Structures are given as structure tokens and as C-alpha cells.
Amino acid sequence: MKKTFTLLCLGLFLYSCSEKKIMPADEITLMPYPVTEKDGTVDDYFGTKIEDPYRWLENDSSEATAAWVKAQNEVTQNYLSQIPYREALQKRITDVWNYERFGQPFLVGDYVFFYKNDGLQNQSVLYKQTGLDGEPEVFIDPNKLSEGGTVSLSGLTFSNDYKYCAYNISKAGSDWNTIFVKEVATGKVMTDSIAWVKFSSASWYKDGFYYSRYDEPKGGTGLSQQNEFHKVYYHKLGTPQTEDKLVYWEKDFPKRYFFASVTDDERYLIIYSSEGTSGNAVYVQDLADPAGKLNLVLPGFKNNYSVIDNEGDKLMVLTDNGASKYRLVSIDPKNADPANWTNVIEEGTNLLQNVGTAGNYLFATYLQDASTKIAQYDRAGKKVRDVPLPGIGTSGGISGSKKQSTTFYSFSGFTAPNLIYKFEVESGESTLFKAPKLSVDLDQFETKQVFYESNDGTKVPMFIVHKKGLKLDGTNPTYLYAYGGFNINITPSFSAARLVMLENGAVYAVPNLRGGGEYGEEWHKAGMLDKKQNVFDDFIAAAEYLIEEGYTSSEKLAIAGGSNGGLLVGAVMTQRPELFKVAFPAVGVLDMLRYHKFTIGWGWAVEYGSSDFKDQFDYLIKYSPLHNLKKGTAYPATMITTADHDDRVVPAHSFKFAATLQEMHQGTNPVLIRIETDAGHGAGKPISKSIQELADIYAFFFQNTGHPIIKKK
């Protein structure tokens, strides 16, 4: 299939800060929280009355909401400004982040492309060179597209003849993209401009490409309006978007996604249809047949399918149909009954996460207890070799064209920055190609993996990272991070910023909760819909394990998560407020009764359920963070983070949760909301904004766990 090259998340890097003593919480003056007006909104859910007094905050473009945001940010920044080592943290983060780093190279005809960041560039720059030894030249520099680095490169595909590159541009972190086209050889920007694209890159065919978009939003509501009627179009190069051909949509199903792809040989058009984030259907058209039509080949929506490649008339499909941990099968699109499928790579004991193609081979990426393994197979599915990796960590996998004899793969871990290896397809030889040079001794840290029991006896893995020689006396500030949803795998990743915590005596812990995909679809399903409480129980059990084993105590424990992980933090801090000292719900889904009414929130109903149905309302109301805050309860010190351009999880979730938490909370712990401007859900955030945000988070963390910052020796 056409490979989509997306901007890799390049690592961060930090160190310890100043010698200033931490200021006791009662020595920081907390401004009064802004008075948040209430309205009389009450909803009736199947006879149950639910008050929603802060409904007006859902209007993110109103003057009243803007005034509220300004007032809340004033309180938050005033508090943070009094933490004596906040500036030192920001300076140290800046210093250590400033190192040269590379993304995984990829071959496009005679050219090698790669992303590079000189250190503190807000966005990594895409370079092009001729062959492995050519002189690199800038191909796309997103930093020149805006003053503050708020425009990012979010997608990249190349035409089959390697003449053109289609690239996606996102502004201020929004999910809305515009596609532009460049000539590969000359770098000339073409006249093509494709607007209102969402969750789609270009898939090339002949002298144009397929893509998916929504209709243009009306009335300036593009960041909150519910998105409906995803449509697939074909665009011919050199023509205006108004002349693009509508290829596929379903007028009777406004809340479905449609994504187009074309096999490398341009034989088949594949269109995926889905009603949410899990399960899809596959339509196939034989483009070699002038009379060929788009036919439903793999019906939805109980299973997941991804067409990896084709072998003549047959499609190679990665699927969980009949294999919870996935398998690669060969399917004849004209005779696609599962009884006729042939296994190419059978389901194994480890999760088959992805299959790439390069040099006429197949490269299977597995997860073994949330750590990457790679195996090479021939096209018939016979194993050739295992590809050696340096240790516990994450690899981006191996992919490329069938003609390539050389390709690349990356590897990173909690204390291993992104390493790039050159791989010879025939011999299996791996050679270190690029390794960043850092100013911090990474050997002072260690990573371990433990398995603990959740409340129902389920064994859950957890990575724990800290300085060597850590004393298990319960006094270590600990940052417990997790996600637990949407079949997403949380694997070891490198972060320079994280090291500032570690070098100052903190522990970083990452459990792989149910709801994720680390052990296949059964693991995922055990944490979705009416089983979502399993995710929260797994997280609470992780916290209890860290306390029981002496890593930390409730007074030293912070919890963090973003998006679905923000829901996780919001849920457990309302269920067990006494267990945690600090909470960081980031861009969280916090109103489980109304999340589906904004942008593409309806697509998450397959994961969460919807309050439109009584049986699902009955379990959603039990854990919805917004609706389980109780008057007079002492909640952890909380800093909610969100952004004004987040059109994935609209900021209204965080606004309403913050207003309610400030109303209900009793005690001296601060409960704040930090609202970033010109930023979105997280992707494409400029490094300058990331540094500021991380300095604030870590300052709040150390301040409220009463942990002194250690002076660098």
C-alpha cells in the first residue's frame, strides 16, 4: 500500500535544576477562583434529571467564555509564578532539549527523505538528498509557515512515479488539514490546494489522488460543530478543488468515516468504512477493469481489517477476524468468504501489531509485553529471521518499496533516544546509522517491568523508570501515567523532559491497562463499553502497588493522562481522591453524557457507549468525571490542561470540569486549569509551547509533593 510518512515525535531531554527550596503550599498565595455563573440547564435522561449549570461554557466562541478563560489563566499563572524554581526548570528543559535529532529515513525513488530538528526548532524540518551520500537540502520547513511555529506538517505521500509529494498542513494543532502538492525534483509548489480535510492524507492514483473531507463548516463553528458526512473525493492535479470527483459517501449514515487507499501497483482501490474507532468494513474496486465497480468485500463492523499489499489478484489483509492477536491472510476479493482465506502469517502468542513490506519481503512488528519485536518473512509467510533490537523499547517497524535492498528502522526506549539503523534486506545486517549526542549520562537510570494484580486478579504489566540505587522508603515523588483505551498501545518512549523528574529523584511508572491493545482485541474489549471500570481498577491497583512496594506514598503520588487518559485521571480522582496527591487530566473526555455531540465525538460511541441509550447511560453516569464530583470532598492538587484549538476533545470538557471541581472541592490543594492558546489536542505543538507547559507541570508536581529540587553537581 502507499506509505504515509508522518512526522515522528522526536524525543525531549532534561536535567535537574536549582537549589532553591520548595515553598510550602501555605506560603503560596492562591487567588480566589473566578466566579462561574450558573444557568438553569437540566437534562432528562430516561427519567433521571441531570443538572448542567455550566452548559454556557460549551460556547467556546462567546465573549463570556473568553472572559472566563482569561480569568482562570490569570489565577493559574499567578500560582505558578510563585513556585521558586519554575524558571530554572524551564531553562534546564530548554538547555537539554537543544540537541540534534533525526527521524527514520525513507526512500523515494533516487532520493532519501528524513526529518531533522537542530535542537529548538518548533517543528522538525523535512530534508531531501540524493542517495545515502548526497548533500541534504530542505524540502519542507514548517517553521517558515507561521511566526510562532504553530503550523505543522501532519501527513506526507508520494506519487507512484516519484514526481510529486502531497503534504498535509495543520494550523494551531487543529484536526482540520489542507493538502498541498510539490514537485519532488525541483521543490516547486503546485497550484493544488485541498481544504477541509480531516483524518486523511492523499492516496495517489495516476495523475491525481484520493482523499477524504467534510463539507465546510458554517458560521465559524469549525472547532466545535459536529462533523457529519465524511466523503471520499478524487482530485486531478492542476485542477481546482471544486472540480474534484465525489467517489463515495453514504447519505443514510452521516456518522461514518471513509478512507481511501490504493495498492502500490495501482491495481486496487480500497475504501475503508467505520462507525467509530474500532471495527471497519472494506470496499474494493479493481481499477484494471474498465467496468469494475466498488464492491463490499469485508463487511463491518465487528472486526478490524487493514490491506497491507496485494499479490496479483489476492489481497494481503491484517485482521483480528478469527485471531484476537491478529494474523495476516490472503483474500481473493471476488471470493472473500472467511472459509476461503489462507493464512500468510498465523496468529501467535504475541500481538501482531503491523506488517510492512520492503525488498519483496514482509516485516512483522510484534508486541511482547508492550515491547517491540520484529521478524522478517518471505512473501509466502516463511520466516527468514528475527531482526535484532537493542533491548526493551519501541520500533517504528520496517517498510519500503519492493525494489529496495536497503531500508531503515528506528528504536527508542524510556532512557534510549531515537536510534536509526540501516538494514540490508537480503543479508539481515543492521548498522547504526544515526545516534543523537546528549549531555546527560543515561546509564544512571534503569527501566524494569513488573506485573501486578488488579482487583479481579488480572495480571497487568507496568514499566517503572528511576535512578539506579533508588531507596524504596515511600518518599519518592512518583508520576503515574497511563491511557487504557481505543486499542492503543502504550510502549516505551523517550522524553528529554521526563529526565528532569528522574534526575531529581522522581519515579516514572507506566502500566499497560486493559482497554489498550497490548495483548490484542480481547484485552481491548475487557476495558471498553460497560467494562470501562476495569481500566480504572487497573490504574488504581497500579497506584496501590507502587505504595505497597515502597516506591512512593499517597502524599507523593501524581497521576497523569491525556485525552482518553484524561478521562482516566478524572474518573479515578473522583473514585479515590484520597489515594493521590496530584492529578493532571489533560485534554480529557470528562463529560461522558455529551461528548458525542461535538466534532467527531460520535465516533467514540463504539468505545464508550452513548447516553442516547438507557443501558449505556446507566453505566456512563456511574463514572463520568464531571458528574461524580461531590460537594465537600478534598480532591488532589489538580492542574487541568487544555487548548483553545482542540477540535478533537473540545475544551468545554475541561472548562465545565474545572468550574465544577472548584465549586465542589474542599481543602487547601489548588485546583487550576491551564488553557493554551493557538494549540490543539497535542499533535504539532511547537517546542516552545511544549517547554513552557512541561515546566509548569513539573513545577506543580514537585511543589505539591513537597519534594526539593536537587542542585546539579
Salt bridges, closest charged atoms under 4 A:
ASP43 OD2 - ARG55 NH2 2.29
ASP44 OD2 - LYS49 NZ 2.98
ASP52 OD2 - ARG55 NE 2.54
ASP52 OD2 - ARG594 NE 3.96
ASP52 OD2 - LYS656 NZ 3.09
GLU58 OE2 - ARG55 NE 3.70
GLU58 OE2 - ARG594 NE 2.76
GLU58 OE2 - LYS656 NZ 2.80
ASP95 OD2 - LYS91 NZ 3.01
GLU100 OE2 - LYS116 NZ 3.06
ASP118 OD1 - LYS116 NZ 3.67
GLU137 OE2 - LYS128 NZ 3.95
ASP175 OD2 - ARG648 NE 2.61
ASP192 OD2 - HIS235 NE2 2.58
ASP215 OD2 - LYS231 NZ 3.31
ASP244 OD1 - HIS235 ND1 2.69
GLU250 OE1 - ARG256 NH1 2.67
ASP264 OD1 - LYS2 NZ 3.06
GLU275 OE2 - ARG256 NH2 2.85
ASP286 OD1 - ARG267 NE 2.75
ASP309 OD2 - ARG379 NH1 3.09
ASP309 OD2 - LYS402 NZ 3.77
GLU311 OE1 - ARG379 NH2 2.69
ASP313 OD1 - ARG267 NH2 2.92
ASP386 OD1 - LYS383 NZ 2.76
GLU424 OE2 - LYS422 NZ 3.10
GLU446 OE2 - HIS466 ND1 3.87
GLU453 OE2 - LYS459 NZ 3.69
ASP456 OD2 - ARG514 NH1 2.89
GLU521 OE2 - HIS524 ND1 2.86
ASP530 OD1 - LYS531 NZ 3.87
ASP538 OD1 - ARG514 NH2 2.82
GLU544 OE2 - ARG576 NH1 3.09
GLU555 OE1 - LYS581 NZ 3.86
GLU578 OE2 - ARG576 NE 2.59
ASP591 OD1 - HIS627 NE2 3.94
ASP591 OD2 - LYS656 NZ 2.84
GLU607 OE1 - HIS524 NE2 2.79
ASP612 OD1 - HIS596 NE2 3.39
ASP618 OD2 - LYS614 NZ 2.96
ASP644 OD1 - HIS645 ND1 2.93
ASP646 OD2 - HIS681 ND1 2.84
GLU663 OE2 - LYS38 NZ 2.67
GLU676 OE1 - ARG674 NH1 3.28
GLU676 OE2 - LYS689 NZ 3.36
GLU693 OE1 - LYS685 NZ 2.88
ASP696 OD1 - ARG86 NE 2.76
ASP696 OD2 - ARG674 NE 2.86
